[in-house]
Amino acid sequence: MKDLGHGANVDEMAKLYGKDPKEIIDFSSNINPKVLPNLEKYILRGLDECRNYPDINYTNLRKNISKYININSNFIIPGNGATEIIYLLMKSIKKRLAIINPTFSEYRRSAKLNNIDIIDLELDSNNNFKLDIDTVKNNIEKFDCLFICNPNNPSGNVQDLKELVCLLNENNKMLIIDETFMEFVENENEYSLVKYIESNKNIFIIKAVTKFFGMPGLRLGYGLTSNNNIMDKIYEHKEPWTINSFADMLSNFVFEDKDYIRNSKEYYIKERKYMLQELKNIRNIKAYDTDANFILIKVYKKTAYELKKDLFKHGNILVRDASNFIGLDDSFIRIAIKSHEDNKILIENIKNLLGD
């Protein structure tokens, strides 16, 4: 089976090194460690619906998302995770795509599978992965659509994209933004482009429910656009009933749990600060500032592969080797921000392996 180069390969690594998967602390997968209260009860309600087909139009699901993000439900297309939306979108856009790297590999993979010409534009690690608008301007005639992740995976930084929105709108180019990790950002409303959807038909936003709410196995995401042409093309390709009854049922509850949402945001604001302070005190690494629920680290004393192996062998810790991201080399790892107790274990192990 082909290795798609993602994190969360706990079982594979445990088998390779003869470890119990249940004893591994997985820092390779960027998931909220907080569990939604009453999750089991909500899932049981979904079980009651399993004998019926889900609503093929997902009317109730779109209504719940609409209320959560304050946008017209007609502009929402639900998917079996954000990844389904990415793949459907690549079947529906023009055939020249610019991708801002380093970033999530499925943008490129889905584009290549649909014979889309790809232009790679790179963020500069020496400039803390900040977007250079001049790079986009200088390449504006080479693409029809531009794909950017905000906050970016794997660098974690969120960016103000207002200037980019204006530039692409002036040139009638489509801007595709993956906001999968936007809910982890402290000032989310300041950076999210959801507020532009209704007035700007050149914007398409991809969102995920299950990252922030800590349920990646349920697979629930959605796309946002007021571009009827793109929406119609996506529905031409979309398979029916791709979202299961559990995810549909959970949408009645997860968006309403304001305490969970507030507590999660407050936790990440505090824990990001703690982890960055601790990591920046360790010699032989550079921890990049982040606005998301993960941190990109450059390692100076070992390769990413060596550090990943050592952390797994000696600490039962799995991190993400980030060397396969375009624009990064074999010195980069990415770590999730997990519970405070798990984060302390990771930091101690890195100190022991690289020197405090």
C-alpha positions in Angstrom: 0.0 0.0 0.0 1.3 3.4 -1.0 2.6 5.6 1.9 0.8 9.0 1.5 3.2 10.7 3.9 0.9 11.8 6.7 1.2 11.5 10.5 -0.7 9.3 12.9 1.0 6.1 11.8 1.1 4.8 15.4 0.3 1.1 14.6 2.9 0.9 11.9 5.7 2.4 14.1 4.7 0.3 17.1 4.9 -2.9 15.1 8.3 -1.8 13.7 9.7 -1.3 17.2 7.8 -3.9 19.1 5.8 -1.5 21.2 2.2 -1.5 22.4 0.3 1.1 20.4 -1.7 2.1 23.5 1.4 3.2 25.2 2.4 5.7 22.4 1.8 9.4 22.8 1.0 10.6 19.3 2.3 14.1 18.7 2.1 13.6 14.9 -1.7 14.2 14.6 -3.0 17.7 15.3 -6.2 17.0 17.2 -7.8 18.8 20.2 -7.1 16.5 23.3 -10.2 17.8 25.0 -13.1 15.4 24.7 -16.6 16.9 24.0 -18.9 16.3 27.1 -21.7 13.8 26.5 -20.0 12.5 23.3 -21.1 8.9 23.9 -24.7 10.0 24.4 -24.6 11.9 21.1 -23.1 8.9 19.2 -25.8 6.6 20.6 -28.4 9.0 19.1 -26.6 8.6 15.8 -26.8 4.9 16.2 -30.6 5.2 16.3 -30.5 6.8 12.8 -28.3 4.2 11.2 -31.2 2.2 9.9 -32.1 5.1 7.7 -30.3 6.8 4.8 -28.9 10.2 5.7 -30.7 13.2 4.1 -29.1 13.3 0.7 -29.2 17.2 0.8 -28.0 17.4 4.4 -30.5 20.1 5.1 -30.2 19.9 8.9 -26.4 19.6 8.9 -26.1 22.7 6.6 -28.5 24.6 8.9 -26.4 23.8 11.9 -23.2 24.9 10.2 -25.0 28.0 8.9 -25.9 29.0 12.5 -22.4 28.2 13.8 -20.6 30.4 11.3 -23.4 32.9 10.5 -23.5 32.2 6.8 -26.3 31.3 4.3 -26.8 27.6 4.2 -26.9 27.7 0.4 -23.2 28.6 0.4 -22.3 25.4 2.3 -21.3 22.0 0.9 -20.7 19.3 3.6 -18.1 16.6 3.0 -16.7 13.4 4.5 -13.9 15.4 6.1 -12.2 18.5 4.6 -10.3 16.1 2.3 -13.4 15.2 0.3 -14.1 18.9 -0.3 -10.5 19.3 -1.6 -10.8 16.4 -4.0 -14.2 17.6 -5.3 -12.9 21.1 -5.7 -10.0 19.9 -7.8 -12.5 18.3 -10.2 -14.3 21.6 -10.6 -11.8 24.4 -11.1 -9.7 25.7 -14.0 -6.5 23.8 -14.9 -3.8 26.1 -13.6 -3.2 26.1 -9.8 -0.6 27.9 -7.7 0.1 26.3 -4.3 1.7 28.2 -1.4 4.3 25.8 0.1 5.3 24.2 2.4 1.7 22.9 3.0 -0.6 19.9 3.2 0.3 17.4 0.5 -3.3 16.5 -0.5 -3.7 19.8 -2.4 -1.0 18.7 -4.8 -2.1 15.1 -5.0 -5.7 15.9 -5.7 -4.7 18.5 -8.4 -2.3 16.0 -10.1 -5.0 13.3 -10.2 -7.2 15.8 -12.1 -4.4 16.8 -14.5 -4.1 20.4 -13.2 -1.0 22.3 -14.0 0.7 23.2 -10.7 2.9 26.3 -9.9 4.8 26.1 -6.6 5.2 29.3 -4.7 7.3 29.0 -1.5 7.2 30.7 1.9 10.6 31.6 3.3 11.6 29.9 6.5 14.1 32.6 7.2 11.1 35.1 7.2 9.1 32.9 9.5 7.0 31.6 6.6 5.3 34.9 6.0 3.5 35.4 2.7 5.4 37.6 0.2 2.7 39.3 -1.8 5.3 40.3 -4.5 5.9 36.7 -5.2 2.2 36.3 -6.0 2.1 39.4 -8.1 5.1 38.3 -10.1 3.4 35.0 -11.0 -0.2 36.3 -11.3 -0.4 35.4 -15.0 0.7 31.9 -14.5 -2.3 30.6 -12.6 -6.1 30.7 -12.4 -6.5 29.7 -8.8 -4.3 30.0 -5.7 -4.4 27.6 -2.8 -3.2 28.7 0.6 -3.6 27.2 4.1 -4.3 29.7 6.9 -3.1 29.1 9.5 -0.6 27.1 7.6 0.2 23.5 8.0 3.0 22.7 9.0 4.3 26.2 10.0 1.3 27.1 12.2 1.3 30.8 11.5 -1.9 32.7 10.6 -1.7 35.5 8.1 -3.8 38.6 7.2 -4.9 37.8 3.7 -6.8 41.0 2.9 -4.2 42.3 0.5 -4.1 38.9 -1.2 -7.9 38.9 -1.6 -7.8 42.3 -3.3 -5.0 41.3 -5.6 -6.7 38.1 -6.8 -10.1 39.8 -7.1 -8.6 42.6 -9.2 -7.2 39.9 -11.6 -10.3 37.7 -11.5 -8.4 34.8 -9.9 -9.9 32.3 -7.5 -8.5 32.2 -3.9 -8.9 28.8 -2.1 -8.2 29.0 1.6 -8.0 26.0 3.9 -9.1 27.2 7.3 -9.0 23.8 8.9 -7.1 25.1 11.9 -8.6 28.6 12.1 -10.7 27.9 15.2 -7.5 27.4 17.2 -6.4 31.0 16.4 -6.8 33.4 19.3 -8.4 36.3 17.1 -10.1 34.0 14.7 -12.6 36.5 13.4 -9.8 38.9 12.5 -8.2 36.4 10.1 -11.0 34.2 8.8 -12.3 35.1 5.4 -15.8 33.6 6.0 -17.1 37.2 6.2 -16.2 37.7 2.5 -18.0 34.7 1.1 -21.3 36.3 0.3 -19.9 39.3 -1.4 -16.9 37.7 -3.2 -17.5 34.9 -5.7 -13.7 34.4 -6.2 -13.3 32.9 -2.7 -13.6 29.2 -1.7 -13.0 28.2 1.9 -12.4 24.7 3.3 -13.3 24.0 6.9 -13.1 20.9 9.2 -15.3 20.1 12.1 -13.4 17.2 13.6 -10.0 18.8 14.2 -11.1 21.4 16.7 -13.8 19.2 18.2 -11.3 16.3 18.5 -13.1 13.7 16.4 -11.1 13.0 13.2 -12.5 9.5 12.8 -16.0 10.8 12.3 -14.9 12.7 9.1 -16.9 15.9 8.8 -15.8 19.0 6.9 -17.4 21.6 4.6 -16.7 24.0 1.8 -18.0 27.6 1.5 -18.6 29.6 -1.7 -21.1 32.0 -3.2 -19.9 31.0 -6.7 -22.9 29.1 -8.1 -20.8 27.8 -11.0 -18.3 26.1 -8.8 -20.9 24.8 -6.4 -22.9 23.3 -9.3 -19.8 21.6 -10.7 -18.9 20.2 -7.3 -22.4 18.7 -7.0 -22.0 17.1 -10.4 -19.1 15.1 -9.0 -20.2 14.6 -5.4 -21.2 11.1 -4.5 -24.5 10.8 -2.5 -24.6 10.0 1.2 -20.9 10.4 1.9 -21.6 11.8 5.5 -22.7 9.2 8.0 -25.6 9.5 10.5 -23.2 9.9 13.5 -21.6 13.0 12.0 -25.0 14.4 10.9 -26.5 13.8 14.4 -23.5 15.3 16.2 -23.9 18.6 14.3 -27.0 19.1 16.4 -24.9 19.4 19.6 -21.2 20.2 19.0 -21.7 23.7 17.7 -24.0 24.5 20.6 -21.5 23.6 23.3 -20.1 27.2 23.9 -18.3 26.1 27.1 -16.3 23.5 25.2 -15.4 26.0 22.4 -14.4 28.7 24.9 -12.4 26.3 27.1 -10.6 24.8 24.1 -9.6 28.3 22.8 -8.4 29.4 26.2 -6.4 26.2 26.7 -4.6 26.6 23.4 -3.8 30.3 24.0 -2.2 29.4 27.3 -0.5 26.1 26.3 1.0 27.5 23.0 2.7 30.2 25.1 4.0 27.6 27.6 5.3 25.2 24.9 7.0 27.9 22.9 8.8 29.3 26.0 10.0 25.8 27.0 11.1 24.8 23.5 12.9 28.1 22.8 15.0 27.4 25.9 16.3 24.2 24.4 19.6 24.4 22.6 20.0 22.8 19.1 16.5 23.5 18.0 14.4 26.4 16.6 10.7 26.5 17.4 8.7 28.7 15.1 5.9 30.9 16.5 2.5 29.4 15.9 -1.2 30.4 16.1 -2.5 26.8 15.6 -2.5 23.6 17.6 1.0 22.4 16.4 4.5 23.7 16.3 7.2 23.4 13.6 10.7 22.8 14.8 14.0 22.9 13.1 16.6 20.5 14.6 20.3 21.2 14.4 21.9 18.3 16.1 20.1 15.4 14.5 18.0 14.8 11.4 14.3 14.8 11.7 14.3 11.0 11.1 16.9 10.4 13.8 15.0 12.5 16.4 11.7 10.9 15.5 13.3 7.4 15.9 15.0 8.3 19.2 11.8 9.9 20.7 9.8 6.8 19.7 12.4 4.3 21.0 13.2 6.0 24.3 10.1 8.0 25.1 7.2 6.2 23.4 6.6 9.5 21.6 5.6 9.8 17.9 6.3 13.1 16.1 5.8 14.1 12.5 8.9 14.0 10.3 8.2 17.1 8.2 11.0 16.6 5.7 8.6 15.6 2.9 6.9 19.0 2.9 7.9 20.9 -0.2 10.3 23.7 0.9 11.5 21.9 4.0 14.5 19.7 4.4 15.5 16.7 6.7 15.9 19.0 9.7 12.2 19.8 10.4 9.7 18.0 12.6 6.2 19.0 13.6 4.6 18.4 17.0 1.0 18.7 18.1 0.1 20.6 21.2 -1.6 18.0 23.4 -2.5 17.8 27.1 -0.2 19.7 29.5 1.0 16.5 31.0 1.9 15.0 27.6 3.5 18.2 26.5 5.8 18.2 29.6 6.9 14.6 28.8 7.7 15.6 25.2 9.8 18.6 26.3 11.7 16.6 28.8 12.5 13.9 26.2 13.7 16.5 23.7 15.9 18.1 26.3 17.4 14.7 27.2 18.2 13.9 23.5 19.4 17.3 22.3 20.7 19.0 25.5 18.9 21.6 27.5 
